[in-house]
Every structure is written in structure tokens, then in C-alpha cells.
Amino acid sequence: MTRRPIALAVAVVAVVVLLCSGTVVLPVMMFGQSQAEAASCEVTSLPDGEAPDVGKWSGAQVANATVIVTVGRGRQIPARGYVIALATAMQESTLRNLANSGVPESLALPHEGVGSDHDSVGLFQQRPGWGSVRDRMTPSYAATKFYEVLARVDGWERMRLTDAAQAVQRSGYPEEYQKWEGDAELLAAAVLGVADIRDVGGGSPTAPCGVDDLGPVPVGPGGWVQPLHAFVGSPFGPRGGRLHAGVDMSKTDVRGDAIRAASGGVVEQVKCDWYTTCDRDGHTRARGCGWYVDIRHPGNIVTRYCHMIQRPEVTIGDNVSAGTVIGFVGNSGGSSGPHLHFEVHVNVPSGPFNANSSNAVDPVPFMRDRGAPLGERP
């Protein structure tokens, strides 16, 4: 797997900062370089046009993103925290320092738009408990308060982005932050001047430095490997009047563990087949595999990997080797908890939708016969 480069113009963003006794001008960020220094504080709003546009984000929005990232760097927050903070601000304010039509004091301060959500103001739409109106409309202050609370959330680095953001924000729409993850990763990388946020360990909690860094696994003499080192719980066979066409594999703290291609082949399907649970936890009232991958192997064998935590790491048409990381264990779709539902289909006709219950076989003896018995250990 290769990492996606980001093309970005090189420019210096200079912001006016207020350092206790006076106003000075400091360079905060040079795009295209990673030696950025964080400024401690600045005036309540950044002037437009000092930062280049990045994708759909204007110079003013990028300048606000720069403040968020540099505050995080100054507090020694891991790069994953920048992504969470940016995604939160994208959802709350579209990265604009918002006044509020119901808060007259905010309208007298420099702002980049006017909202009307209760008495919330600023990049993170923080309410009075977070500080004064002026404080909350000072981007560096707002970012600092966000990071302070995030740092107190136990295990935030391993959470889905939306869960970490919600632990800080307590929003009435807790799943809405997740949709900004890709945008936030790209913008964080652009601000830091790196090709990919995973180059500095800021990727998803399942693989913060990218799947390439997870390393290979030993492949058996038959060319097959375990898709996951975990116990087989619910077995293959009839369940509730229908065929449970695979096995469920799980163990303690399995969420986010790497799922590997059981053998070499071509990725035939990448899909979330129950859209209401994509990129979020499913439940037993839902149905389907959630995010899943089908791989066609030589001899018309197809393996299926269900309930991934997020969009898989492969795309249709990819050639994968045995042991390639194709995704991560989650709980999407019709699922009672994080696990891998693993299926094996034989004599499958050509075409991406022909692996079904009529050609499913029990994965346990199938994998044992190929020198890669399923279980907790390889």
C-alpha cells in the first residue's frame, strides 16, 4: 500500500499575536516544512488571506487550522489529537471563528460568521462554562481548552475520532464528527508540511503510522494465514432458521486489531452493506456485514471479512498477498460486539456477487487443512 501525497503551495502564514505586554508579529507556520513553532496566543481573529487555500478550505479557515495544530504541538499533544481537534472544529463551525446572534458581546468582536446555537461561540462552539466570550472567540484559547479536556479522556488515542470528540464536546449529534476524519487528516498534514499525517503517527488508532508499519506475518507452506489471531466463538451452521455462513472470531480488546488476507488473490468487493452503521458501531437489530471485503483466490475460492471498524484499506481490483492488512476489527453492521465474521466460499462462479450461502463451507476445517488453523495463536 502506498501513502497519498498532498500537493501544497509553499507560503508563510504570519499572525498577529498578543504576548502579555504588547502586540508583535510572529511567523507561525511555513507550509511545506515541518519545523513549525507554536505561538502562545493571538488576537481574537486571524485576518483573511494570510494562508493559502487548501482544497475546499479558504485561507482564513486554514489559518484557524494552523492555530489549532500549533497549539497542539505546543502542548505536546500527539498528532492524532490535531486530527480530532480539526474534525471537531470542522463540524462545529466549518473552521470559522463564529459570533452568535444571541450573544451581543460576540458581535462586537472580530468574527468570520454568525451562528445561533444557544450561547455557543468560536471555532469549537463552546458555551459559557468554557470561559468568557472574548476567551472563547480567541482561537488559541478555544483550542487550548479543547486539548485540556481531551487529554483527560482516558484512552482517547485508541478511540474512534467521533467518540474522542464527543467525550469533549457532549454534542447532541455524537456521530457527526466522524465524517470529517479524512478532511482533518489531509488538512493536518498540509499544515505540518508532511505528505501524509501517518508519517508522524497521526492516522487512525488502528494504524497511526499506516498499515505498512504493521509488518508481515509468517505464511504457511500452503500459502494461507490466519486472518486474525482470536478465538472462534459462534461457529458455522444453522442459526435462527438460517445459515450462519462463517465463524465469528474475537478476544479481549479485539477492536482495532488488523485483519489480514487469508491468502493471495484479487479484491473482488469492498462495501458497507448496511449504510446506517458504516463507520460506527452496529447492533443486533441491524443486518448485514457492515464494512466488508471479498477476496477471490485461485481455484474460485472466495473469502469474506465482515464488520470492519471503518472503510477497508484495500480497493476493488487490488492484488493482495497472504497476510496483507485489508482492514481492522470493528462492530459495523448487524453485530453484537467487535469481532471478525470470516467466511470461505468454494466453487464460486465469476462475478462479485456470487459468494453466498449455497457455496459457503465451514472455515475451521478448511483453514486447518491448509496449515493455518483458526484460533488465538498462529
C-alpha positions in Angstrom: 0.0 0.0 0.0 1.2 3.4 -0.8 0.5 6.7 1.0 -1.3 9.5 -0.7 0.9 12.6 -1.3 -0.5 16.1 -0.8 0.3 18.9 -3.2 0.5 22.2 -1.5 1.8 25.6 -2.3 4.5 27.0 -0.1 3.6 30.1 1.8 4.3 31.7 5.2 1.4 32.4 7.5 2.1 35.3 9.8 -0.4 36.1 12.5 -0.7 38.9 14.9 0.0 37.6 18.4 -0.6 39.3 21.8 2.2 38.5 24.2 1.1 39.9 27.6 2.5 43.4 27.3 2.2 44.1 23.6 1.4 43.1 20.1 4.0 41.6 17.9 4.1 39.7 14.6 5.4 36.1 14.6 5.6 33.6 11.8 3.5 30.7 12.9 3.8 28.2 10.0 5.7 27.7 6.8 3.8 25.3 4.6 5.9 22.6 3.0 8.2 22.4 6.1 7.7 20.6 9.4 9.7 22.9 11.7 6.7 25.0 12.7 6.8 26.7 16.0 3.6 27.2 18.0 2.6 30.7 19.0 1.3 31.0 22.6 -1.7 33.3 21.9 -3.1 35.7 19.3 -5.8 38.3 18.8 -9.4 37.1 18.7 -9.5 36.7 14.9 -7.0 36.0 12.1 -7.0 38.3 9.1 -8.2 36.7 5.8 -5.8 35.9 3.0 -2.6 35.3 5.0 -2.8 31.5 4.4 -3.1 29.7 1.1 -6.3 27.8 0.3 -6.0 24.1 0.9 -8.6 22.1 -1.1 -12.0 23.4 -0.1 -10.7 25.3 2.9 -10.1 29.1 2.4 -7.1 31.0 3.7 -9.0 32.1 6.8 -10.0 28.6 7.6 -6.5 27.3 7.0 -5.2 30.0 9.3 -7.6 28.8 12.0 -6.4 25.2 11.4 -2.9 26.3 11.8 -3.7 27.8 15.2 -5.3 24.6 16.3 -2.3 22.5 15.2 0.3 24.8 16.6 -1.4 24.9 20.0 -1.5 21.1 20.0 2.2 21.0 19.2 3.0 23.5 21.9 1.1 21.2 24.4 2.9 18.1 23.1 -0.3 16.5 22.0 0.2 13.6 19.7 -0.6 14.2 16.0 -3.8 12.2 16.3 -5.1 14.9 18.6 -4.7 17.6 15.9 -6.9 15.5 13.6 -9.6 15.1 16.3 -9.5 18.8 17.1 -9.7 19.8 13.4 -12.5 17.5 12.7 -14.4 18.8 15.7 -14.0 22.4 14.6 -15.0 21.5 11.0 -18.2 20.1 12.3 -18.9 22.8 14.9 -18.0 25.9 12.9 -16.6 24.8 9.5 -13.3 26.2 10.9 -14.7 29.7 11.2 -14.5 31.9 14.3 -18.2 32.4 14.8 -20.0 35.1 16.8 -23.6 34.4 17.9 -26.7 36.4 17.1 -28.0 35.9 20.7 -24.7 37.0 22.3 -24.3 40.7 21.6 -20.8 40.9 23.1 -19.6 38.4 20.4 -20.9 40.6 17.6 -18.6 43.4 18.7 -15.5 41.2 18.4 -13.8 40.2 15.2 -15.5 37.2 13.7 -15.9 35.2 10.5 -19.6 34.4 10.6 -22.6 34.4 12.9 -24.2 31.4 14.4 -27.2 31.0 16.6 -26.7 27.7 18.6 -27.7 28.5 22.1 -24.9 30.8 23.5 -22.1 29.0 21.8 -19.3 30.9 20.1 -15.9 30.4 18.4 -14.2 27.6 16.5 -15.5 24.9 18.8 -18.9 26.5 19.6 -18.0 26.5 23.3 -20.6 27.7 25.9 -20.0 30.0 28.9 -18.6 27.2 31.1 -15.5 27.2 28.9 -14.6 30.8 29.5 -15.6 34.4 28.7 -17.0 35.4 25.3 -13.7 37.0 24.4 -11.7 34.0 25.5 -13.9 31.6 23.6 -13.6 33.7 20.5 -9.8 33.6 20.7 -8.8 30.6 18.6 -5.7 29.7 20.6 -7.7 29.8 23.9 -10.5 27.7 22.4 -8.0 25.1 21.1 -6.2 25.0 24.4 -9.4 24.3 26.3 -10.3 21.6 23.8 -6.9 19.9 24.2 -7.1 20.2 28.0 -10.3 18.2 28.2 -9.2 15.7 25.5 -6.0 14.9 27.4 -8.1 13.9 30.4 -10.2 11.4 28.4 -8.8 8.0 29.3 -7.6 6.1 26.2 -8.6 8.8 23.7 -5.8 7.8 21.4 -7.4 4.4 20.8 -11.0 5.8 20.3 -12.8 6.4 17.0 -12.5 10.0 16.2 -16.1 10.7 16.8 -16.0 9.1 20.2 -13.0 11.1 21.3 -14.5 14.3 20.0 -17.8 13.6 21.7 -16.1 12.9 25.0 -15.0 16.6 24.9 -18.0 18.2 23.3 -21.0 16.3 24.6 -22.9 17.1 21.4 -26.5 16.2 20.6 -25.2 14.7 17.4 -22.3 12.5 18.5 -21.7 10.6 15.2 -21.4 13.7 13.1 -17.6 14.3 13.8 -16.6 11.0 12.1 -17.4 12.2 8.6 -14.7 14.8 8.8 -11.8 12.4 9.6 -10.4 12.3 6.1 -10.6 16.0 5.6 -9.0 16.6 9.0 -6.1 14.2 8.2 -5.4 15.9 4.9 -5.5 19.4 6.4 -3.4 18.5 9.4 -0.8 17.0 7.1 -0.9 20.2 4.9 -0.4 22.4 7.9 2.5 20.3 9.2 4.1 20.1 5.7 4.1 16.3 5.6 2.9 14.1 2.8 0.7 12.0 5.0 -0.4 12.5 8.6 0.6 8.9 9.2 4.2 9.9 8.6 4.1 11.5 12.0 1.8 8.9 13.7 -1.4 10.8 13.3 -3.5 8.2 11.5 -6.5 6.3 12.8 -6.0 4.5 16.1 -5.9 1.2 14.3 -2.7 2.1 12.4 -1.5 5.5 13.4 1.6 5.2 11.2 -0.1 3.3 8.3 -0.6 -0.3 7.6 2.9 -0.6 6.0 4.4 -0.3 9.5 2.4 -3.3 10.9 4.8 -5.7 9.2 4.4 -9.1 7.5 3.4 -12.3 9.2 4.7 -15.9 8.6 2.8 -17.6 5.8 2.2 -21.4 5.9 3.6 -23.8 3.3 0.1 -23.8 1.6 0.1 -20.1 1.2 -2.6 -19.4 3.8 -2.5 -17.5 7.1 -5.0 -16.8 9.9 -7.0 -13.6 9.1 -7.0 -12.8 12.8 -5.4 -14.3 15.9 -8.5 -14.7 18.0 -10.8 -17.4 19.4 -13.6 -18.9 17.3 -16.8 -18.2 19.1 -20.0 -18.6 17.2 -19.5 -21.5 14.7 -20.5 -22.2 11.2 -24.0 -23.7 10.9 -27.7 -23.1 11.3 -28.7 -20.1 13.5 -32.3 -18.8 14.0 -33.6 -20.6 11.0 -30.9 -19.5 8.6 -27.3 -20.4 7.9 -24.6 -18.6 9.8 -22.3 -18.8 6.8 -19.0 -18.2 8.6 -17.4 -18.1 12.0 -17.1 -15.2 14.5 -13.6 -14.6 15.8 -13.0 -12.4 18.9 -10.9 -11.9 22.0 -10.4 -9.3 24.7 -9.7 -5.8 23.3 -10.0 -7.1 19.7 -11.4 -3.8 18.4 -8.9 -2.2 16.0 -6.8 -5.4 15.5 -5.5 -5.9 12.0 -7.4 -8.2 9.7 -5.2 -9.9 7.1 -5.9 -11.6 3.7 -6.1 -15.3 4.4 -4.3 -16.0 1.1 -3.2 -14.3 -2.1 -5.8 -13.1 -4.5 -7.7 -10.2 -6.0 -10.1 -8.0 -4.0 -13.5 -8.5 -5.5 -15.7 -6.5 -3.2 -15.3 -3.6 -0.8 -18.6 -2.4 0.6 -20.7 -1.4 3.5 -23.9 -3.2 3.0 -25.9 -1.6 5.9 -25.3 2.1 5.4 -26.8 3.2 8.8 -23.9 1.5 10.6 -20.9 2.5 8.4 -18.1 4.0 10.4 -20.0 3.5 13.6 -21.0 0.6 15.9 -23.8 -1.6 14.7 -26.3 -3.5 16.7 -28.3 -6.8 16.7 -31.3 -5.0 15.2 -29.3 -4.1 12.1 -28.4 -6.5 9.4 -25.5 -7.4 7.1 -21.8 -7.3 7.3 -21.2 -3.6 7.7 -17.9 -2.8 6.1 -16.6 -6.0 4.4 -14.2 -7.3 1.9 -14.3 -10.2 -0.5 -11.1 -11.7 -2.0 -11.1 -14.2 -4.9 -8.3 -16.7 -4.7 -7.1 -19.2 -7.3 -9.4 -22.1 -7.8 -12.6 -20.0 -7.5 -12.3 -19.7 -3.7 -13.7 -16.5 -2.1 -13.1 -15.4 1.5 -15.2 -12.7 3.2 -14.2 -10.5 6.1 -17.1 -8.6 7.9 -17.8 -5.9 10.5 -14.7 -3.8 9.9 -14.4 -0.6 12.0 -14.0 1.7 9.0 -13.6 1.8 5.3 -11.2 -1.1 4.4 -7.6 -0.5 3.5 -7.9 -2.1 0.0 -10.0 -1.3 -3.1 -11.7 -3.4 -5.7 -9.1 -4.9 -8.1 -6.2 -4.8 -5.7 -3.8 -7.8 -5.8 -3.1 -8.8 -2.3 -0.6 -11.3 -0.8 -1.3 -13.7 2.1 -1.1 -11.6 5.3 -1.8 -8.2 3.7 -3.6 -6.0 6.1 -7.0 -5.3 4.5 -8.8 -3.7 7.4 -9.4 -3.6 11.1 -11.8 -5.3 13.5 -14.9 -3.4 14.3 -18.6 -3.7 15.0 -20.3 -2.3 11.9 -23.5 -3.9 10.5 -25.6 -6.5 12.3 -23.2 -7.2 15.1 -23.4 -7.8 18.9 -19.8 -6.6 19.6 -16.4 -6.2 18.0 -15.4 -9.3 16.1 -14.4 -10.6 12.7 -17.0 -12.7 10.8 -14.9 -14.8 8.5 -16.4 -16.8 5.6 -15.0 -19.2 3.0 -16.8 -20.0 -0.3 -15.8 -22.6 -2.8 -16.6 -23.2 -6.5 -17.8 -19.6 -6.8 -18.8 -18.6 -10.3 -17.1 -15.5 -11.7 -18.6 -12.2 -10.6 -18.5 -10.0 -7.5 -21.9 -11.2 -6.0 -21.7 -14.9 -6.4 -20.4 -15.8 -2.9 -23.5 -16.9 -1.0 -24.8 -19.4 1.4 -25.1 -22.1 -1.3 -21.3 -22.2 -1.7 -20.2 -21.4 1.9 -18.2 -24.0 3.8 -17.1 -24.2 7.4 -13.8 -22.2 7.7 -12.5 -24.2 10.6 -11.7 -27.5 8.8 -10.9 -25.6 5.6 -8.2 -23.5 7.2 -6.9 -26.4 9.2 -6.4 -28.5 6.1 -4.4 -25.6 4.6 -2.0 -25.4 7.5 -3.5 -22.2 9.0 -5.8 -23.4 11.8 -8.1 -20.7 13.3 -7.5 -19.9 16.9 -5.8 -17.4 19.2 -2.3 -18.3 18.2 -0.8 -18.7 14.7 
